[in-house]
Amino acid sequence: MFRILDLQEAVRPRGWPDHVDIAIPVAIESENGETWDQYLLEVKGGAAQIAKAHTAGEVRLTRRQLTVWYAGGYRTATAARLAGVDARSEAALKRLMCTTEYEPWLPDHF
């Protein structure tokens, strides 16, 4: 089990597909669970960054869903939908899920 404490610093060194080039607004549940923080996730050339934004998210992730996505647990948009991930469109969700090409880099079996 893990918890992302600093989203911006967690995203940067994670490892991303080299061929992915996306910029997608993402809404992430706040620490208190009462509001949604808006971010812009940009992945390009094997690097990524995420920064606060004012644009409404195309995909909404709870803190738990964020952790599963970050660890590579949603292998497809369908898997994310079945887990309750909310998106404005199937295309937006597929764009976000194209970042899960790599197997989870965190140990998930002990």
VEXTIVO-264367 format. One record per residue (C-alpha): x, y, z; residue in three letters. Coordinates in pm, 1 decimal, always signed. Example, Ala and Ser with C-alpha at 12.3 -4.5 7.8 and 13.67 -1.06 7.14 Angstrom:
{east +1230.0 north -450.0 up +780.0 res ALA}
{east +1367.0 north -106.0 up +714.0 res SER}
END
This chain:
{east +0.0 north +0.0 up +0.0 res MET}
{east +125.8 north +345.7 up -76.2 res PHE}
{east +6.7 north +704.0 up -77.1 res ARG}
{east +115.4 north +982.7 up -309.7 res ILE}
{east +220.8 north +1277.6 up -95.5 res LEU}
{east +365.7 north +1510.8 up -359.5 res ASP}
{east +190.8 north +1456.4 up -691.2 res LEU}
{east +416.0 north +1682.2 up -897.7 res GLN}
{east +732.9 north +1510.7 up -775.2 res GLU}
{east +582.5 north +1162.0 up -799.3 res ALA}
{east +486.9 north +1203.0 up -1165.3 res VAL}
{east +821.5 north +1335.0 up -1286.7 res ARG}
{east +1048.7 north +1031.3 up -1221.5 res PRO}
{east +789.2 north +753.0 up -1263.6 res ARG}
{east +880.2 north +643.2 up -1617.0 res GLY}
{east +657.1 north +701.5 up -1919.4 res TRP}
{east +623.7 north +561.3 up -2271.9 res PRO}
{east +852.3 north +740.2 up -2520.0 res ASP}
{east +592.5 north +754.8 up -2798.0 res HIS}
{east +311.7 north +911.0 up -2589.7 res VAL}
{east +240.9 north +1279.9 up -2647.6 res ASP}
{east -64.1 north +1398.6 up -2452.2 res ILE}
{east -186.5 north +1691.9 up -2250.4 res ALA}
{east -499.9 north +1611.3 up -2055.6 res ILE}
{east -685.2 north +1801.6 up -1784.0 res PRO}
{east -742.5 north +1577.2 up -1482.5 res VAL}
{east -953.9 north +1642.0 up -1172.5 res ALA}
{east -818.1 north +1474.6 up -860.4 res ILE}
{east -998.0 north +1443.3 up -530.3 res GLU}
{east -849.3 north +1677.7 up -270.9 res SER}
{east -685.7 north +1555.2 up +48.9 res GLU}
{east -1003.1 north +1623.6 up +247.9 res ASN}
{east -1219.9 north +1447.3 up -9.4 res GLY}
{east -1464.8 north +1735.5 up -27.3 res GLU}
{east -1341.0 north +1915.9 up -339.8 res THR}
{east -1165.0 north +1837.0 up -667.5 res TRP}
{east -831.5 north +1990.4 up -761.9 res ASP}
{east -770.1 north +2060.0 up -1130.1 res GLN}
{east -440.9 north +1959.3 up -1294.9 res TYR}
{east -293.1 north +1941.6 up -1641.2 res LEU}
{east -97.5 north +1620.8 up -1704.4 res LEU}
{east +153.3 north +1642.0 up -1988.0 res GLU}
{east +344.5 north +1338.3 up -2113.4 res VAL}
{east +591.7 north +1370.3 up -2399.2 res LYS}
{east +905.7 north +1186.3 up -2503.2 res GLY}
{east +926.0 north +961.6 up -2198.7 res GLY}
{east +886.0 north +1246.8 up -1947.9 res ALA}
{east +585.1 north +1386.7 up -1766.0 res ALA}
{east +479.3 north +1675.9 up -1553.0 res GLN}
{east +159.1 north +1767.0 up -1376.7 res ILE}
{east +66.4 north +2116.7 up -1266.6 res ALA}
{east -232.0 north +2291.9 up -1114.2 res LYS}
{east -472.5 north +2420.8 up -1377.1 res ALA}
{east -796.1 north +2612.8 up -1407.1 res HIS}
{east -943.1 north +2391.3 up -1678.5 res THR}
{east -1207.0 north +2139.8 up -1571.7 res ALA}
{east -1075.1 north +1784.9 up -1575.3 res GLY}
{east -1171.9 north +1553.4 up -1857.9 res GLU}
{east -1107.6 north +1258.8 up -1625.7 res VAL}
{east -1187.0 north +1251.0 up -1251.6 res ARG}
{east -983.9 north +1034.3 up -1016.6 res LEU}
{east -1038.7 north +975.8 up -647.8 res THR}
{east -721.1 north +949.5 up -438.3 res ARG}
{east -746.8 north +569.9 up -452.1 res ARG}
{east -803.2 north +564.5 up -827.8 res GLN}
{east -506.0 north +798.9 up -872.4 res LEU}
{east -283.2 north +552.6 up -689.0 res THR}
{east -401.4 north +257.4 up -899.2 res VAL}
{east -346.6 north +454.6 up -1222.8 res TRP}
{east -3.9 north +572.5 up -1104.8 res TYR}
{east +105.9 north +216.7 up -1030.0 res ALA}
{east -12.3 north +99.0 up -1374.1 res GLY}
{east -307.9 north -95.2 up -1239.4 res GLY}
{east -557.8 north +15.6 up -1504.4 res TYR}
{east -436.6 north -165.8 up -1814.6 res ARG}
{east -728.3 north -45.7 up -2030.4 res THR}
{east -996.6 north +221.6 up -2034.2 res ALA}
{east -1251.7 north -54.0 up -1973.4 res THR}
{east -1072.2 north -161.4 up -1655.5 res ALA}
{east -1070.7 north +199.7 up -1536.1 res ALA}
{east -1443.7 north +238.2 up -1609.2 res ARG}
{east -1522.1 north -83.2 up -1421.9 res LEU}
{east -1330.3 north +58.7 up -1123.9 res ALA}
{east -1549.8 north +367.8 up -1129.8 res GLY}
{east -1318.8 north +619.9 up -1298.5 res VAL}
{east -1533.9 north +902.2 up -1434.4 res ASP}
{east -1452.7 north +1067.0 up -1768.2 res ALA}
{east -1626.4 north +1313.8 up -1996.6 res ARG}
{east -1571.7 north +1080.2 up -2289.2 res SER}
{east -1430.1 north +741.8 up -2376.6 res GLU}
{east -1165.9 north +918.3 up -2587.5 res ALA}
{east -1043.0 north +1118.6 up -2286.7 res ALA}
{east -1018.0 north +806.1 up -2074.4 res LEU}
{east -831.2 north +618.9 up -2349.3 res LYS}
{east -584.2 north +909.4 up -2378.2 res ARG}
{east -508.4 north +886.7 up -2006.7 res LEU}
{east -481.7 north +507.5 up -2014.9 res MET}
{east -225.0 north +517.7 up -2297.6 res CYS}
{east +25.2 north +603.2 up -2021.1 res THR}
{east -7.7 north +258.0 up -1863.1 res THR}
{east +200.9 north +76.3 up -2121.4 res GLU}
{east +466.7 north -23.1 up -1870.3 res TYR}
{east +409.9 north -288.2 up -1608.5 res GLU}
{east +371.5 north -144.7 up -1257.8 res PRO}
{east +714.4 north -43.1 up -1136.7 res TRP}
{east +621.9 north -67.6 up -771.4 res LEU}
{east +630.4 north -409.0 up -606.0 res PRO}
{east +276.1 north -533.9 up -583.2 res ASP}
{east +346.8 north -888.6 up -463.9 res HIS}
{east +518.0 north -973.0 up -137.0 res PHE}
END
